[in-house]
């Protein structure tokens, strides 16, 4: 990373930024261009390993691309605040961001409810969730095992 003064290397601080985010964009390998899609997500941090969870339809482009190549990139960001300077070139944006890559896989039926719980916990503090079997059966759940992750922050205050 070029701007070492903005780099975050502490995994717990990176996870704290991830917890503030509400969308994670995934980048898949496609034939000519990358295919990027914003998704709701859930996260689990155990020791020094981050795992991300996503849900989607039982058919479609994401599934096709995962089956062709399950290596993906991801990005999420939050805490945006525009800081206007007297001149346009003196303006900047405060932010917190996380980028990384890893291997994504489709979960088995038995693993879906736990993954859906991580997704729900990203958006509220409830401890337990009730899932309708028909709804659970209708979705595919993806698990992204993070191989590499980088955090970056710019806060002027």
Phi, psi and omega in degrees: 000131183293314183266081181299335180290345179253354184287141173243123181249340180290119184299325178293324176290322176297315179297324178296321175295314180302322180295330179284340185278151177243356178221139174237125177267129178256139177246121181252154172284126173237176187302302185255323182230156173296152176246118184243134181222131176279136184221151166289155186209168171230161184221147173223129176243117177234119184054248182245028183236123176259133175235134178248148181233143180221160174232157180196183181287161179286357179209158176135182187297318180304312180299316179300315182290323178297320180293332178279321182201113185267017173269127182227161171249159177216158178209142173212152181207159183199185175059042181283136174208119179283130177245103182280132174265172177299323175249151183306320183289351177264004178276154177207178181231127170284149181193166166226134182216156177223132176229153177184191179210171179174193182252128180253142181220158178269128183279154175283160182308318184294341183263353188297313186297318178297317179295318178297328176295318177298320178297314179297321181293339177295333189249352174200172188261009181298149181269325183233149182226146176255130181242134176285127183304318180298319179292318179297317180295335185278350182244159171255139179247134180248140175243125177253112176271112187287126178267321184218138180215142179226138176245152180212143182215145169225112176231123182275338185271000000 
